Amino acid sequence: MADVTNLNRFRKQKARAEKRTQGDENAAKFGRTKAQRVLEETQAEQARARLDAHRREGDETP
């Protein structure tokens, strides 16, 4: 006699695999690591500070 297979289990496994591949694609497209985000924020802050340091007195335009 053959073993009974639960088709719901296979359907759910397939759905999980599809979600994982979609998530991996999105992470590759849009994701950045925490270290990358911190580095970019630090570089932006340094650029702002450098720009502010070169600003003339009385120049009030942001």
N, C-alpha and C positions, 0 to 999 in steps of 0.2 A: 504494500500500500504506500502511496506517495505521501510526502510530508505536506501539510497544509501551509500555504504561504499567505501571509497577511499583506494584501496589496496596499493597504493604507500606510504601512511602514515603509515600503519602497517609494510610494508617492511622496511621503514626508521627507525621506532622505534626498530624493531628487530636488524637491523644493529648497531644502537647506543648502544643497550644493549650488543651486542656481543663485540663491541669495548671497552666498559666500563669494562666488565669482563676480557678481555685480558689485558687491562691497569692495572687493580687491581692485576692480577697475576704477571705482570712484576714488579710492584712496590713492591710487597712482595718478589720477587726474588732478585731484583737488587737495589731497592731504599733504601736510607738512609735519615733520616731527616737532616736538616741543623745543628741542635745541635750535632748530631752524627758525622757529617763531621768535624765540628769545634773542637770537643773533640779529635778526632783522629789526626787532624793536630797539635793540641797543644801538645798532648802526644808525637808525633813524633819529634817535635821541642825540647821538653824537653830532649828526649832521645839523640838527636844529640848534644845538649849542654852539657849533662852529659858526653858523649863520648869524646867530644873535650876538656873538662876540665881535663880528665885523660890522655890526649895525652902527650907524652914525648917531650921535646925540641929537635929539630933537626930531628924528625921523620916526614918526608915529604910525606909518603905514605897515600893517602886518604882512 
